[in-house]
Amino acid sequence: MRAMTTWTGGVLLILTVAAAGQPVSVAATSNILTRYLDWADIHPPARVGRLTVFPITLSRTVDRLPPLLTMQQAMDRGLLAVEELGSATIEQARFVNKSRDRMIFLMAGELISGGKQNRTLQSDALLGPNSSAVLPLYCVQKGRWQGGKRFSSAGGVAPQAVRERAAAKAGQDAVWSEVARANARLKSSTASADLAAAVTKPENARRLAGLREKVAPHLPRLCVGVVAAVDGRIVAADLFNSPALFAAMRRKVLDSYLSEYGWPLAVRRSRLRPVAAVTAGQVRDYLRGCYNSRFAAGERRGVGQIYYLRGVRSGQTLGYRGRYMVHTALMKPSVVPVRPHPAPRR
């Protein structure tokens, strides 16, 4: 199906603002994200309850990465090992890529089980072949601080609010607060308040699968990502380098939204009034905001580079060699305490 809205030539994009009766033109910025968005097309949405998902495709092939392995694919093939450091800490673990020729993509919010506590990745990472990297984590399980050295993939992903707090480096207390809300929403109660147990609980897994089935038929074959809106407001986007990478991550991306917004909520009657639907034009304007946001290099994550998007839009981009946009997560701006409480040490 042809896209509802298309724009190209983003580096020449002109934004016009009325000021004292005269237009003010602002030249757009060019970087690995905006060069990707130059070719983005917005397709008709899929709606599931409060959640509306707009699929994104590319009208032209952008710089395409060689085939990547995801965390799940690499672990299933025995090509990724995750282990506690020699002196184990909550905030870090070592990720080892055993493949001779494939890079491994790791997405912020993916859950790992085992070690001394179950954790979630704070940020995206890209592991080069035959390499290892110590990556930042947050705990998603309270109380337990015992067990073996190795981790496995929990097979799930943290709900969107947990991903947002982790990406904003809001601190362990903020992450645990969101974990508690997620566990309550998902009706999961374990002795260690384990988020991995909540999202993989059989009845929750079945519900998520059912909700995904309502979205999947609306995603084009060459879909590279989605923009998500809730109650008439755009809240997030996940964009990937290629249709193949999105297809491999689609379940986890959708589950992060659905586990946050797909569950019934107890709301006051005053909040039940109809909400205007988000339009493709609003999605276009939302993505155009990336052209007028600050795009600054941050930490290295394996062979990948984190870039922070701040200003009109907030989020993170994982890049490679300054040329490839691997994954971008746009999120609601988070209020981060100046001095977050340190994570407790066991």
TIMILO-824105 format. One record per residue: x, y, z of N, C-alpha, C, CB in turn; residue in one letter. Coordinates in steps of 0.1 Angstrom, whole numbers, padded with zeros to 4 digits, always signed. Glycine has a CB too. Layout:
N
XYZXYZXYZXYZA
...
This chain:
346
+0008-0012+0000+0000+0000+0000+0009+0012+0000-0010+0000+0012M
+0005+0022-0008+0013+0035-0009+0012+0042+0005+0008+0044-0020R
+0022+0048+0009+0022+0056+0022+0012+0067+0022+0036+0061+0025A
+0007+0070+0033-0002+0081+0035+0006+0095+0034-0009+0081+0048M
+0018+0095+0039+0026+0107+0039+0040+0103+0036+0025+0114+0053T
+0046+0111+0027+0060+0109+0023+0068+0122+0023+0061+0102+0010T
+0080+0122+0028+0089+0134+0025+0103+0129+0022+0089+0143+0037W
+0109+0136+0013+0123+0133+0010+0131+0146+0010+0124+0127-0004T
+0145+0144+0008+0153+0155+0008+0153+0163+0021+0149+0165-0003G
+0154+0156+0033+0153+0162+0046+0164+0172+0049+0153+0152+0056G
+0176+0171+0043+0186+0181+0046+0182+0194+0040+0200+0176+0040V
+0173+0195+0031+0168+0207+0025+0155+0212+0031+0167+0206+0010L
+0151+0204+0041+0138+0207+0048+0137+0221+0053+0134+0197+0058L
+0127+0229+0051+0125+0242+0056+0113+0243+0065+0124+0253+0045I
+0115+0247+0078+0104+0249+0087+0101+0263+0088+0108+0243+0101L
+0088+0267+0086+0084+0281+0086+0076+0284+0099+0076+0284+0073T
+0080+0295+0105+0073+0299+0118+0069+0313+0116+0082+0297+0130V
+0056+0316+0119+0051+0330+0118+0057+0338+0129+0036+0331+0118A
+0063+0349+0126+0069+0358+0137+0068+0372+0131+0084+0354+0140A
+0060+0380+0138+0058+0394+0134+0054+0395+0120+0071+0402+0137A
+0046+0386+0116+0040+0386+0102+0050+0382+0091+0036+0400+0099G
+0062+0378+0095+0072+0373+0085+0076+0359+0088+0084+0383+0086Q
+0078+0351+0077+0082+0337+0079+0097+0337+0084+0080+0329+0066P
+0100+0327+0092+0114+0325+0097+0117+0311+0093+0115+0327+0112V
+0128+0310+0084+0132+0297+0079+0144+0292+0087+0136+0298+0064S
+0143+0279+0091+0154+0273+0099+0159+0261+0091+0149+0268+0113V
+0171+0261+0087+0177+0250+0079+0178+0238+0088+0191+0254+0073A
+0175+0227+0082+0176+0214+0090+0190+0209+0091+0167+0203+0083A
+0192+0201+0101+0205+0195+0104+0206+0181+0097+0208+0194+0119T
+0219+0178+0093+0221+0164+0087+0230+0156+0096+0228+0166+0073S
+0225+0144+0099+0233+0134+0107+0227+0120+0103+0231+0137+0122N
+0233+0110+0109+0229+0096+0105+0214+0094+0107+0237+0086+0112I
+0207+0101+0116+0193+0099+0118+0185+0106+0108+0189+0103+0132L
+0188+0119+0106+0180+0127+0096+0183+0122+0082+0184+0141+0097T
+0195+0117+0079+0197+0111+0065+0188+0098+0063+0212+0107+0063R
+0186+0091+0074+0176+0080+0074+0162+0085+0072+0178+0071+0087Y
+0158+0095+0080+0144+0100+0079+0141+0107+0066+0142+0109+0091L
+0152+0111+0059+0149+0117+0045+0140+0108+0037+0162+0120+0038D
+0141+0095+0039+0134+0086+0030+0123+0078+0037+0144+0076+0025W
+0119+0084+0049+0108+0077+0057+0094+0079+0051+0109+0081+0071A
+0086+0069+0050+0072+0069+0047+0064+0065+0058+0070+0061+0034D
+0052+0071+0060+0043+0068+0071+0031+0061+0065+0039+0081+0079I
+0027+0049+0071+0016+0041+0066+0004+0042+0075+0021+0027+0064H
-0007+0038+0070-0020+0038+0078-0017+0030+0091-0031+0032+0070P
-0024+0034+0102-0021+0028+0115-0029+0016+0118-0024+0039+0126P
-0024+0009+0128-0031-0002+0135-0035+0003+0149-0022-0015+0135A
-0047+0000+0153-0052+0004+0166-0056-0008+0174-0064+0014+0164R
-0050-0008+0187-0054-0018+0197-0057-0011+0210-0042-0029+0198V
-0070-0010+0213-0073-0003+0225-0068+0012+0225-0068-0010+0237G
-0061+0015+0235-0055+0029+0237-0043+0031+0228-0051+0031+0251R
-0038+0021+0222-0025+0022+0215-0028+0023+0199-0016+0010+0218L
-0021+0032+0193-0021+0033+0178-0007+0032+0174-0028+0047+0174T
-0005+0024+0164+0009+0021+0159+0009+0025+0144+0013+0007+0161V
+0018+0034+0140+0020+0038+0126+0033+0031+0121+0021+0054+0125F
+0031+0023+0111+0043+0016+0105+0051+0026+0097+0039+0005+0096P
+0064+0024+0096+0074+0033+0089+0081+0024+0079+0083+0040+0098I
+0082+0028+0066+0091+0022+0056+0100+0032+0051+0082+0015+0045T
+0109+0027+0042+0119+0036+0036+0116+0036+0021+0133+0033+0039L
+0115+0047+0014+0113+0047+0000+0126+0045-0008+0107+0060-0004S
+0137+0045-0001+0150+0042-0008+0159+0035+0002+0157+0055-0013R
+0167+0026-0003+0176+0018+0006+0186+0028+0012+0182+0006-0001T
+0187+0028+0025+0198+0036+0031+0210+0027+0033+0193+0042+0045V
+0221+0033+0039+0233+0025+0041+0229+0012+0050+0243+0033+0048D
+0230+0001+0044+0225-0012+0050+0236-0019+0057+0218-0021+0040R
+0234-0022+0069+0244-0030+0077+0245-0044+0071+0241-0030+0092L
+0256-0051+0073+0256-0065+0070+0247-0072+0080+0271-0071+0071P
+0242-0084+0077+0233-0091+0086+0238-0092+0100+0230-0105+0081P
+0229-0088+0110+0232-0088+0124+0225-0100+0131+0228-0075+0131L
+0231-0104+0142+0224-0113+0151+0218-0105+0162+0234-0124+0156L
+0206-0109+0166+0200-0103+0178+0204-0111+0190+0184-0103+0177T
+0201-0106+0202+0205-0113+0214+0199-0127+0214+0200-0105+0227M
+0186-0128+0211+0180-0142+0211+0186-0151+0201+0165-0140+0209Q
+0188-0146+0189+0194-0154+0179+0208-0159+0183+0195-0147+0165Q
+0216-0150+0188+0230-0153+0192+0230-0163+0203+0238-0140+0196A
+0222-0161+0213+0221-0170+0224+0217-0184+0220+0213-0165+0236M
+0207-0184+0211+0201-0197+0207+0212-0205+0199+0189-0195+0197D
+0222-0198+0193+0232-0205+0185+0245-0206+0194+0235-0197+0173R
+0245-0203+0206+0256-0204+0215+0267-0194+0211+0262-0218+0214G
+0264-0183+0205+0274-0173+0201+0274-0161+0210+0271-0169+0187L
+0266-0160+0220+0267-0149+0229+0267-0154+0243+0255-0139+0227L
+0277-0150+0251+0278-0153+0265+0277-0140+0273+0291-0160+0268A
+0269-0141+0284+0267-0129+0293+0271-0134+0307+0253-0123+0292V
+0280-0127+0313+0285-0132+0326+0287-0120+0336+0297-0140+0324E
+0286-0124+0349+0290-0114+0359+0304-0111+0358+0286-0119+0373E
+0308-0099+0362+0322-0095+0363+0328-0103+0375+0324-0080+0365L
+0342-0103+0375+0349-0110+0386+0344-0106+0400+0364-0108+0385G
+0342-0093+0402+0336-0087+0414+0323-0082+0410+0345-0076+0420S
+0313-0091+0411+0299-0088+0406+0293-0075+0411+0290-0099+0408A
+0288-0067+0403+0280-0055+0407+0267-0055+0399+0288-0042+0404T
+0257-0048+0405+0244-0047+0399+0245-0040+0385+0234-0040+0408I
+0253-0030+0384+0253-0021+0373+0259-0026+0360+0259-0008+0377E
+0266-0037+0360+0274-0041+0348+0275-0056+0347+0288-0035+0349Q
+0277-0060+0334+0280-0074+0331+0288-0074+0318+0267-0083+0330A
+0295-0085+0316+0303-0087+0304+0295-0094+0293+0316-0093+0307R
+0295-0089+0281+0288-0095+0270+0299-0100+0260+0277-0086+0263F
+0299-0112+0256+0310-0118+0248+0304-0123+0235+0317-0129+0255V
+0308-0118+0223+0304-0122+0210+0314-0133+0205+0303-0110+0200N
+0310-0145+0204+0318-0156+0200+0318-0158+0185+0314-0169+0207K
+0310-0151+0178+0309-0153+0163+0322-0147+0157+0297-0145+0157S
+0326-0154+0146+0338-0150+0139+0335-0139+0129+0344-0162+0132R
+0322-0138+0124+0320-0128+0113+0307-0121+0115+0320-0136+0101D
+0299-0122+0125+0287-0115+0127+0287-0106+0139+0275-0125+0128R
+0282-0094+0137+0279-0085+0148+0266-0088+0155+0279-0070+0144M
+0265-0085+0168+0253-0088+0176+0247-0075+0181+0257-0097+0188I
+0234-0073+0178+0227-0061+0182+0220-0064+0195+0217-0056+0171F
+0221-0055+0205+0215-0056+0218+0206-0044+0220+0225-0058+0230L
+0194-0045+0224+0185-0034+0225+0182-0030+0239+0172-0036+0218M
+0183-0018+0243+0179-0013+0256+0166-0018+0260+0179+0003+0257A
+0165-0023+0272+0152-0029+0277+0151-0044+0276+0141-0023+0270G
+0160-0050+0268+0159-0065+0268+0163-0070+0281+0169-0070+0256E
+0157-0081+0285+0159-0087+0298+0168-0099+0298+0145-0091+0304L
+0177-0100+0308+0185-0112+0309+0183-0118+0323+0200-0109+0307I
+0183-0131+0323+0180-0139+0336+0192-0147+0340+0168-0148+0334S
+0193-0148+0353+0204-0156+0359+0214-0147+0367+0212-0163+0347G
+0226-0151+0366+0236-0143+0374+0232-0143+0388+0238-0129+0368G
+0235-0132+0395+0230-0130+0408+0217-0123+0410+0241-0122+0416K
+0213-0116+0399+0200-0109+0398+0196-0108+0383+0200-0096+0405Q
+0183-0108+0380+0179-0105+0367+0181-0090+0364+0164-0110+0365N
+0184-0087+0351+0187-0073+0348+0181-0069+0335+0202-0071+0347R
+0182-0057+0331+0178-0051+0318+0189-0042+0313+0164-0044+0319T
+0191-0042+0300+0201-0033+0294+0197-0019+0295+0203-0037+0279L
+0206-0010+0299+0203+0004+0300+0203+0011+0286+0214+0011+0309Q
+0212+0006+0277+0213+0012+0264+0215+0002+0253+0224+0023+0264S
+0213+0006+0241+0217-0003+0230+0232-0006+0229+0212+0003+0217D
+0235-0016+0222+0249-0019+0220+0251-0027+0208+0255-0027+0232A
+0263-0027+0202+0266-0034+0190+0280-0041+0193+0267-0025+0177L
+0280-0054+0193+0292-0062+0196+0298-0066+0183+0289-0074+0205L
+0311-0063+0181+0318-0068+0170+0322-0083+0171+0331-0060+0168G
+0325-0089+0159+0329-0103+0160+0341-0106+0169+0332-0108+0145P
+0340-0117+0176+0351-0121+0185+0355-0109+0194+0363-0125+0176N
+0346-0104+0201+0348-0092+0210+0340-0093+0222+0346-0079+0203S
+0343-0085+0232+0335-0085+0244+0334-0070+0248+0341-0093+0255S
+0324-0067+0256+0322-0054+0261+0315-0055+0275+0314-0045+0251A
+0319-0046+0284+0312-0045+0297+0301-0034+0295+0321-0041+0309V
+0288-0038+0297+0277-0029+0294+0269-0026+0307+0268-0036+0284L
+0263-0014+0307+0255-0009+0318+0242-0016+0319+0254+0006+0318P
+0238-0019+0331+0225-0026+0334+0217-0020+0345+0228-0041+0337L
+0205-0023+0346+0197-0020+0358+0191-0033+0363+0185-0010+0355Y
+0189-0034+0376+0183-0046+0382+0167-0045+0380+0186-0047+0397C
+0161-0057+0377+0147-0057+0376+0141-0068+0385+0142-0060+0362V
+0149-0071+0396+0145-0082+0405+0151-0078+0419+0150-0096+0401Q
+0143-0077+0429+0148-0073+0442+0151-0085+0451+0137-0064+0449K
+0160-0083+0460+0162-0093+0470+0172-0104+0467+0149-0100+0473G
+0171-0110+0455+0181-0121+0452+0194-0115+0449+0175-0130+0441R
+0205-0121+0455+0218-0118+0452+0227-0130+0454+0224-0106+0460W
+0223-0140+0446+0230-0153+0447+0227-0160+0434+0226-0161+0459Q
+0236-0170+0431+0234-0178+0419+0247-0179+0411+0223-0172+0410G
+0246-0184+0399+0258-0186+0391+0263-0173+0384+0255-0196+0380G
+0273-0175+0376+0279-0164+0369+0273-0161+0356+0294-0167+0367K
+0266-0170+0350+0261-0168+0336+0247-0164+0336+0263-0181+0328R
+0244-0156+0325+0230-0152+0322+0225-0159+0310+0229-0137+0321F
+0212-0159+0308+0205-0163+0296+0195-0152+0292+0198-0177+0297S
+0191-0153+0280+0180-0143+0276+0167-0147+0283+0178-0143+0260S
+0160-0137+0288+0147-0140+0295+0137-0141+0284+0144-0129+0304A
+0140-0138+0272+0130-0139+0261+0120-0127+0260+0123-0152+0262G
+0122-0118+0270+0112-0107+0270+0119-0094+0270+0103-0108+0282G
+0111-0083+0271+0116-0070+0271+0108-0062+0282+0114-0063+0257V
+0114-0052+0287+0108-0043+0297+0097-0035+0291+0118-0035+0305A
+0086-0032+0298+0076-0023+0293+0082-0009+0290+0065-0021+0303P
+0075-0001+0282+0081+0011+0277+0085+0021+0288+0071+0018+0269Q
+0078+0022+0299+0082+0032+0310+0095+0028+0316+0071+0033+0320A
+0097+0015+0318+0110+0010+0323+0121+0013+0313+0110-0005+0326V
+0119+0011+0300+0129+0015+0290+0132+0029+0291+0124+0011+0276R
+0122+0038+0293+0124+0052+0293+0133+0056+0305+0111+0060+0293E
+0130+0051+0317+0137+0054+0329+0152+0049+0328+0131+0048+0341R
+0154+0037+0322+0167+0032+0320+0175+0041+0311+0167+0018+0316A
+0169+0044+0299+0176+0052+0289+0180+0066+0294+0168+0053+0277A
+0171+0071+0303+0174+0085+0309+0184+0084+0321+0161+0091+0314A
+0189+0072+0324+0198+0070+0335+0192+0076+0348+0212+0077+0332K
+0179+0073+0350+0172+0079+0361+0176+0074+0375+0157+0078+0359A
+0183+0063+0375+0187+0057+0387+0179+0044+0390+0185+0067+0399G
+0185+0036+0399+0179+0023+0402+0165+0024+0409+0188+0014+0411Q
+0164+0034+0418+0151+0036+0425+0140+0039+0415+0153+0047+0435D
+0143+0047+0405+0133+0051+0395+0129+0039+0387+0138+0062+0386A
+0139+0031+0383+0136+0018+0376+0128+0009+0384+0149+0012+0371V
+0131+0007+0397+0123-0002+0405+0109+0003+0407+0130-0003+0419W
+0107+0016+0408+0094+0021+0409+0085+0017+0397+0094+0036+0410S
+0091+0018+0385+0084+0014+0372+0082-0001+0372+0091+0019+0360E
+0092-0008+0377+0090-0023+0377+0079-0027+0386+0103-0030+0383V
+0077-0020+0398+0066-0023+0407+0053-0020+0400+0068-0014+0420A
+0052-0009+0392+0040-0005+0385+0037-0016+0375+0040+0009+0379R
+0047-0020+0368+0045-0030+0357+0040-0043+0363+0058-0032+0349A
+0047-0048+0374+0043-0060+0380+0028-0060+0385+0052-0063+0392N
+0024-0048+0390+0010-0047+0395+0000-0047+0383+0008-0034+0403A
+0004-0040+0372-0004-0040+0360-0005-0054+0354+0001-0030+0350R
+0006-0061+0354+0006-0075+0348+0002-0086+0358+0020-0078+0343L
-0003-0081+0370-0008-0090+0380+0002-0102+0383-0021-0097+0376K
+0014-0097+0386+0025-0107+0389+0031-0103+0403+0036-0107+0378S
+0031-0113+0411+0036-0111+0425+0046-0123+0428+0025-0111+0435S
+0059-0119+0429+0069-0129+0432+0077-0124+0444+0078-0132+0420T
+0083-0134+0451+0091-0130+0463+0101-0119+0460+0097-0142+0469A
+0107-0119+0448+0117-0110+0445+0113-0099+0435+0129-0118+0438S
+0100-0097+0434+0094-0087+0425+0101-0087+0411+0096-0073+0431A
+0101-0099+0405+0109-0101+0393+0101-0097+0380+0113-0116+0392D
+0106-0087+0373+0099-0082+0361+0100-0093+0350+0105-0070+0356L
+0111-0100+0349+0112-0110+0339+0101-0121+0340+0126-0117+0339A
+0098-0124+0353+0087-0134+0356+0074-0129+0352+0087-0138+0370A
+0072-0115+0353+0059-0109+0350+0056-0109+0335+0059-0095+0355A
+0066-0105+0327+0064-0104+0313+0063-0118+0306+0074-0095+0306V
+0070-0128+0312+0069-0141+0306+0059-0150+0313+0083-0147+0307T
+0052-0145+0322+0041-0153+0329+0032-0158+0318+0033-0144+0339K
+0028-0171+0318+0021-0177+0307+0008-0169+0302+0016-0191+0310P
+0000-0165+0312-0012-0158+0308-0009-0144+0302-0021-0156+0320E
+0002-0138+0306+0006-0125+0301+0012-0127+0287+0016-0118+0310N
+0020-0138+0285+0026-0141+0272+0015-0144+0262+0035-0153+0273A
+0004-0151+0266-0007-0153+0257-0014-0141+0253-0017-0163+0264R
-0016-0132+0263-0023-0119+0260-0015-0111+0251-0026-0111+0273R
-0002-0110+0253+0006-0102+0244+0006-0108+0230+0021-0102+0249L
+0007-0121+0229+0006-0127+0216-0007-0124+0209+0008-0142+0217A
-0018-0124+0216-0031-0120+0210-0032-0106+0205-0042-0123+0220G
-0026-0097+0213-0026-0083+0209-0017-0080+0197-0021-0074+0221L
-0005-0087+0197+0004-0086+0186-0003-0091+0173+0017-0094+0188R
-0011-0101+0173-0018-0106+0162-0027-0096+0156-0025-0119+0165E
-0032-0086+0164-0041-0076+0159-0033-0065+0151-0049-0070+0170K
-0020-0064+0155-0012-0053+0149-0005-0059+0136-0001-0048+0159V
+0000-0071+0137+0009-0076+0126+0003-0075+0112+0012-0091+0129A
-0010-0078+0110-0014-0077+0096-0014-0063+0090-0029-0081+0095P
-0012-0053+0098-0012-0039+0093+0003-0034+0091-0018-0030+0103H
+0013-0042+0093+0026-0038+0092+0031-0042+0078+0036-0045+0102L
+0036-0033+0069+0040-0036+0056+0052-0046+0056+0044-0023+0048P
+0054-0053+0045+0065-0063+0044+0078-0057+0047+0064-0070+0031R
+0080-0044+0042+0093-0038+0043+0094-0028+0055+0097-0031+0030L
+0086-0030+0065+0085-0021+0076+0099-0021+0083+0074-0026+0086C
+0103-0009+0087+0116-0007+0094+0114-0002+0108+0125+0002+0086V
+0101+0001+0112+0099+0006+0126+0085+0011+0127+0109+0017+0129G
+0082+0017+0139+0069+0021+0142+0069+0034+0150+0061+0010+0149V
+0059+0042+0149+0057+0053+0158+0044+0050+0166+0055+0067+0151V
+0045+0051+0180+0034+0047+0188+0027+0059+0195+0039+0038+0199A
+0014+0059+0194+0006+0070+0201-0004+0063+0211-0002+0078+0190A
-0007+0070+0221-0016+0065+0232-0025+0077+0236-0008+0060+0244V
-0038+0074+0236-0048+0083+0240-0047+0097+0232-0048+0086+0255D
-0044+0096+0219-0043+0107+0211-0030+0115+0212-0054+0116+0214G
-0020+0109+0218-0007+0116+0219+0004+0107+0215-0005+0121+0234R
+0014+0112+0207+0025+0103+0203+0035+0102+0215+0032+0110+0191I
+0038+0090+0218+0047+0087+0230+0060+0082+0227+0039+0078+0239V
+0062+0075+0215+0075+0068+0213+0076+0064+0199+0076+0056+0222A
+0088+0060+0195+0091+0055+0182+0103+0046+0183+0093+0066+0171A
+0103+0035+0175+0115+0026+0174+0117+0024+0159+0112+0012+0181D
+0129+0028+0154+0133+0028+0140+0145+0020+0139+0134+0042+0134L
+0146+0011+0128+0157+0002+0127+0164+0003+0113+0153-0013+0129F
+0176-0001+0112+0184+0000+0100+0178-0006+0088+0198-0005+0102N
+0171-0018+0090+0166-0025+0078+0153-0033+0082+0177-0035+0073S
+0145-0037+0072+0134-0045+0074+0137-0058+0082+0126-0048+0061P
+0149-0064+0078+0153-0076+0085+0155-0075+0100+0166-0082+0078A
+0162-0063+0103+0165-0061+0118+0152-0058+0125+0174-0050+0119L
+0143-0050+0119+0130-0048+0125+0122-0061+0127+0122-0037+0118F
+0122-0069+0116+0114-0082+0117+0119-0090+0129+0115-0089+0104A
+0133-0090+0131+0138-0098+0142+0135-0092+0155+0153-0099+0140A
+0133-0079+0156+0130-0072+0169+0115-0069+0171+0139-0060+0170M
+0107-0072+0161+0093-0067+0161+0086-0071+0173+0086-0072+0149R
+0087-0084+0177+0079-0089+0188+0083-0081+0201+0082-0104+0191R
+0096-0079+0203+0100-0072+0216+0095-0057+0215+0115-0073+0218K
+0097-0051+0204+0092-0037+0203+0078-0036+0206+0096-0031+0189V
+0069-0044+0199+0055-0043+0202+0052-0047+0216+0048-0052+0192L
+0058-0057+0221+0055-0061+0235+0059-0050+0245+0063-0073+0239D
+0069-0042+0242+0073-0031+0252+0061-0021+0252+0086-0024+0248S
+0055-0018+0241+0043-0009+0241+0031-0016+0247+0040-0004+0227Y
+0028-0028+0242+0016-0035+0246+0015-0038+0261+0014-0047+0238L
+0027-0042+0267+0027-0044+0281+0026-0032+0290+0040-0052+0285S
+0028-0020+0283+0026-0007+0290+0012-0002+0288+0037+0003+0285E
+0007-0003+0276-0005+0004+0272-0017-0006+0268-0003+0014+0261Y
-0014-0018+0267-0024-0028+0262-0032-0034+0273-0018-0038+0255G
-0029-0031+0286-0037-0037+0297-0047-0027+0301-0027-0040+0309W
-0059-0032+0306-0070-0023+0310-0065-0015+0323-0083-0031+0314P
-0068-0003+0323-0064+0006+0334-0077+0011+0341-0056+0017+0330L
-0076+0012+0354-0087+0018+0362-0085+0033+0361-0086+0014+0377A
-0095+0040+0354-0094+0054+0352-0107+0060+0357-0092+0057+0337V
-0106+0073+0360-0118+0080+0365-0127+0083+0353-0114+0094+0371R
-0140+0084+0355-0149+0086+0345-0146+0098+0336-0163+0087+0351R
-0141+0108+0343-0138+0121+0335-0127+0118+0324-0133+0131+0345S
-0119+0108+0326-0109+0105+0316-0114+0096+0305-0097+0099+0323R
-0126+0092+0305-0132+0083+0295-0137+0091+0283-0142+0074+0301L
-0137+0104+0283-0142+0111+0271-0134+0108+0259-0143+0127+0274R
-0140+0109+0247-0133+0106+0235-0121+0114+0232-0143+0107+0223P
-0111+0108+0227-0098+0115+0224-0097+0115+0208-0086+0108+0231V
-0093+0127+0203-0091+0128+0189-0079+0119+0184-0087+0142+0185A
-0081+0112+0173-0071+0103+0168-0059+0110+0163-0077+0094+0157A
-0047+0104+0165-0035+0110+0159-0035+0108+0144-0023+0103+0165V
-0031+0118+0136-0031+0117+0122-0017+0114+0117-0036+0130+0116T
-0016+0110+0104-0003+0108+0098+0005+0122+0097-0004+0103+0084A
-0002+0133+0096+0004+0146+0096+0011+0149+0109-0006+0156+0092G
+0005+0145+0120+0011+0147+0133+0023+0138+0135+0001+0144+0144Q
+0023+0126+0129+0034+0117+0130+0046+0123+0122+0031+0103+0125V
+0042+0128+0110+0053+0135+0102+0059+0146+0109+0046+0140+0089R
+0051+0155+0116+0057+0166+0123+0065+0161+0135+0045+0175+0128D
+0061+0150+0141+0068+0145+0152+0082+0140+0148+0061+0133+0158Y
+0083+0133+0137+0096+0129+0132+0104+0140+0126+0094+0118+0121L
+0097+0150+0121+0105+0162+0116+0112+0169+0127+0095+0171+0109R
+0106+0168+0139+0113+0174+0151+0127+0169+0153+0104+0171+0163G
+0130+0157+0148+0144+0152+0149+0154+0161+0142+0144+0138+0144C
+0149+0168+0131+0158+0176+0123+0163+0188+0131+0152+0180+0110Y
+0155+0192+0141+0157+0204+0148+0160+0202+0163+0146+0214+0147N
+0166+0190+0165+0170+0186+0179+0185+0185+0179+0163+0173+0183S
+0191+0186+0191+0206+0185+0192+0209+0170+0191+0211+0191+0205R
+0219+0167+0184+0223+0153+0181+0238+0152+0185+0221+0148+0166F
+0241+0146+0197+0254+0147+0202+0259+0133+0205+0255+0155+0215A
+0272+0130+0202+0278+0117+0205+0279+0115+0220+0291+0116+0198A
+0276+0103+0224+0278+0099+0238+0288+0088+0239+0265+0095+0244G
+0284+0077+0247+0293+0067+0250+0294+0057+0239+0288+0059+0263E
+0306+0050+0239+0307+0038+0230+0301+0026+0237+0323+0036+0227R
+0295+0018+0229+0289+0005+0234+0293-0006+0224+0273+0006+0234R
+0304-0013+0228+0310-0022+0219+0316-0015+0207+0299-0033+0214G
+0312-0019+0195+0317-0011+0183+0307-0001+0179+0320-0021+0171V
+0296+0000+0187+0286+0010+0184+0288+0023+0191+0272+0005+0187G
+0282+0034+0186+0282+0047+0192+0268+0052+0196+0289+0057+0183Q
+0267+0056+0209+0254+0061+0213+0254+0076+0210+0251+0059+0228I
+0243+0081+0204+0241+0095+0201+0228+0099+0209+0239+0098+0186Y
+0228+0111+0216+0217+0116+0223+0210+0126+0215+0222+0121+0237Y
+0197+0125+0215+0188+0134+0208+0181+0142+0219+0178+0127+0198L
+0183+0155+0219+0177+0164+0229+0171+0177+0223+0187+0167+0240R
+0161+0182+0229+0155+0194+0224+0141+0192+0220+0163+0200+0212G
+0138+0194+0207+0124+0192+0202+0120+0178+0204+0123+0196+0187V
+0129+0168+0202+0127+0154+0205+0137+0149+0214+0127+0146+0191R
+0133+0138+0221+0143+0132+0231+0144+0117+0227+0138+0133+0245S
+0156+0112+0228+0158+0098+0225+0173+0095+0223+0151+0094+0212G
+0175+0083+0218+0189+0078+0216+0190+0071+0202+0193+0069+0227Q
+0201+0072+0196+0204+0065+0184+0217+0057+0186+0206+0075+0172T
+0216+0045+0181+0228+0036+0181+0234+0037+0167+0226+0022+0185L
+0246+0042+0165+0252+0043+0152+0264+0034+0151+0256+0058+0149G
+0269+0033+0139+0281+0025+0136+0289+0032+0125+0277+0010+0131Y
+0302+0034+0129+0312+0040+0120+0307+0054+0115+0314+0031+0108R
+0299+0061+0122+0294+0074+0118+0286+0074+0105+0306+0083+0116G
+0282+0063+0100+0276+0061+0087+0262+0054+0088+0284+0054+0078R
+0261+0044+0097+0249+0036+0098+0241+0040+0110+0253+0021+0098Y
+0228+0042+0107+0218+0043+0118+0213+0029+0121+0206+0053+0114M
+0217+0024+0133+0214+0010+0136+0200+0009+0142+0224+0004+0146V
+0197+0018+0152+0184+0018+0159+0182+0031+0166+0183+0006+0170H
+0171+0037+0165+0167+0049+0172+0155+0047+0180+0165+0061+0162T
+0155+0050+0193+0144+0050+0202+0140+0064+0206+0146+0041+0214A
+0129+0069+0202+0124+0082+0206+0114+0080+0218+0117+0090+0194L
+0115+0088+0228+0108+0086+0240+0103+0099+0246+0116+0078+0250M
+0093+0098+0255+0089+0110+0262+0101+0115+0270+0077+0107+0271K
+0102+0129+0271+0113+0134+0279+0111+0130+0294+0113+0150+0278P
+0121+0126+0300+0121+0122+0314+0127+0132+0323+0128+0108+0316S
+0121+0134+0335+0127+0143+0345+0136+0134+0353+0116+0149+0354V
+0149+0138+0353+0159+0130+0360+0164+0137+0372+0170+0126+0350V
+0164+0131+0384+0170+0139+0395+0184+0142+0393+0168+0130+0408P
+0188+0154+0399+0202+0158+0397+0212+0148+0404+0204+0172+0403V
+0208+0143+0415+0216+0133+0422+0208+0121+0425+0222+0139+0435R
+0206+0111+0416+0198+0099+0419+0205+0091+0429+0197+0091+0406P
+0196+0084+0437+0202+0075+0447+0210+0064+0441+0190+0069+0455H
+0222+0061+0446+0230+0050+0441+0223+0037+0442+0244+0050+0447P
+0226+0028+0433+0221+0014+0434+0227+0008+0446+0223+0006+0421A
+0219+0001+0454+0225-0006+0466+0234-0017+0462+0214-0012+0475P
+0245-0019+0469+0254-0030+0466+0251-0042+0475+0269-0026+0468R
+0252-0054+0470+0250-0066+0478+0263-0071+0483+0243-0077+0470R
